[in-house]
Amino acid sequence: MRLRIVTVGRPARDAQRLADPYLRRLDAAWPTEVLHVVEERLSARRSESEVLRKEAARIREKLPAGWNAVALDRTGRQMDSSALAEQMRAWEQGAVRGISFLIGGPVGLDPTLVEAAHLRLSFGPMTFAHDLAFVMLCEQLYRALTITRGWPYHR
């Protein structure tokens, strides 16, 4: 099973530095790539919905056909690490080719992307900066991997 993390905008250098060790470890069992799409800026001429639509179009270009999509959204399902690991195991055993994780920019993700996702995942009711969400996702995916493989990291 392959993983793809699609972010709106590039994470700051410090966030990338924090995520890199998890991404390298993940890659051994679940080959993982990180792709970025250009972040649209809000302005007097561009509404939030227009920004979201444009970003969504760019995100859709990065979504492989036949892969599951997971939208990070504060209104999504809250899971503990074991539940996420079980979901990942179910997808892996169900011969899912890949999973694309979607992280929105400052104004979030377009509702059509969120609604079409196989899973809406929330890290809690608070809103997190997308750089933090990126680091947290990388760590939780690695934790899920260690749980599915019985490695000691999660204990």
C-alpha positions in Angstrom: 0.0 0.0 0.0 1.3 3.4 -0.9 0.6 6.7 0.9 0.4 10.2 -0.5 0.1 13.4 1.6 -1.2 16.4 -0.4 -0.9 19.7 1.3 -2.0 23.2 0.3 1.1 25.2 0.4 4.6 24.0 1.5 5.2 23.3 5.1 7.7 25.6 6.8 11.2 24.3 7.0 10.9 23.6 10.7 7.7 21.6 10.2 9.3 19.6 7.3 12.4 18.9 9.5 10.1 17.5 12.2 8.1 15.4 9.7 11.1 14.0 7.8 12.2 11.3 10.3 8.6 9.9 10.3 8.4 10.0 6.5 11.7 8.1 6.1 10.6 5.4 8.6 7.1 5.1 6.9 8.7 4.7 3.5 10.1 1.3 4.3 6.7 -0.4 4.7 4.3 2.1 3.2 6.0 4.1 0.4 5.1 7.7 1.1 5.3 10.8 -1.0 4.4 14.4 -0.1 3.0 16.7 -2.8 2.2 20.3 -2.5 -0.3 22.4 -4.4 -0.1 26.2 -4.6 -2.0 28.1 -1.9 -4.5 30.7 -3.2 -4.5 34.0 -1.3 -7.7 35.6 -0.1 -8.2 39.1 -1.3 -10.9 41.6 -1.8 -11.5 40.1 -5.3 -11.4 36.5 -4.3 -13.9 34.9 -1.9 -13.1 32.1 0.4 -15.3 29.7 -1.7 -13.4 30.7 -4.8 -10.0 30.1 -3.1 -11.3 26.6 -1.9 -12.5 25.7 -5.4 -9.2 26.6 -7.0 -7.2 24.7 -4.4 -9.5 21.7 -4.8 -9.0 21.6 -8.5 -5.2 21.4 -7.9 -5.6 18.8 -5.2 -7.8 16.6 -7.5 -5.0 16.6 -10.1 -2.8 14.9 -7.4 -5.3 12.1 -6.5 -4.7 8.8 -8.3 -7.7 6.9 -9.5 -8.7 4.0 -7.3 -7.0 5.3 -4.2 -8.9 6.1 -1.0 -8.9 9.7 0.1 -8.7 10.9 3.7 -9.6 14.5 4.4 -8.2 16.1 7.5 -11.1 18.2 8.8 -11.9 19.3 12.3 -15.5 18.1 11.9 -14.4 14.6 10.9 -14.1 11.4 12.9 -11.8 11.5 15.9 -9.8 8.3 16.3 -7.2 7.2 18.8 -3.9 5.8 17.4 -5.1 2.2 17.7 -8.3 2.9 15.7 -6.3 4.6 13.0 -3.9 1.7 12.9 -6.9 -0.7 12.6 -8.3 1.4 9.7 -4.9 1.3 8.0 -4.6 -2.4 8.5 -8.1 -3.0 7.1 -7.2 -0.9 4.0 -3.9 -2.8 3.6 -5.5 -6.2 4.0 -8.4 -5.1 1.7 -5.8 -4.6 -1.1 -6.3 -0.8 -1.3 -3.6 0.4 -3.7 -3.1 3.7 -1.9 -4.4 6.4 0.4 -4.2 10.1 -0.2 -4.3 12.3 2.9 -5.5 15.8 2.2 -4.4 18.8 4.3 -6.0 22.1 3.5 -4.5 25.6 3.7 -5.5 28.5 5.9 -9.1 28.3 4.8 -9.4 24.5 5.0 -10.5 22.1 2.3 -13.3 22.6 -0.2 -16.5 20.9 1.1 -16.8 18.8 -2.1 -13.4 17.2 -1.3 -14.3 16.6 2.3 -17.7 15.0 1.3 -16.1 12.7 -1.3 -13.4 11.4 1.0 -13.5 7.8 2.2 -12.7 9.1 5.7 -12.9 12.5 7.3 -10.2 12.5 10.0 -10.1 15.0 12.9 -7.3 15.6 15.3 -9.9 17.2 17.6 -12.4 20.1 17.6 -9.6 22.7 17.6 -8.3 24.2 14.4 -4.6 23.6 13.8 -2.2 25.4 11.5 -1.7 23.2 8.4 2.0 22.9 9.3 1.1 21.3 12.6 -1.5 19.1 11.1 1.2 17.9 8.6 3.7 17.0 11.4 0.9 15.3 13.5 -0.3 13.3 10.5 3.2 12.0 9.7 3.8 11.0 13.3 0.4 9.3 13.6 0.9 7.4 10.4 4.2 6.1 11.6 2.6 5.2 15.0 -0.1 3.4 13.1 2.5 1.5 11.1 4.3 0.4 14.3 1.0 -0.7 15.8 0.1 -2.8 12.8 3.6 -4.4 12.7 3.9 -4.9 16.5 6.9 -2.6 16.8 7.6 -1.0 20.2 7.3 2.7 19.3 3.7 3.1 20.3 4.1 1.7 23.8 
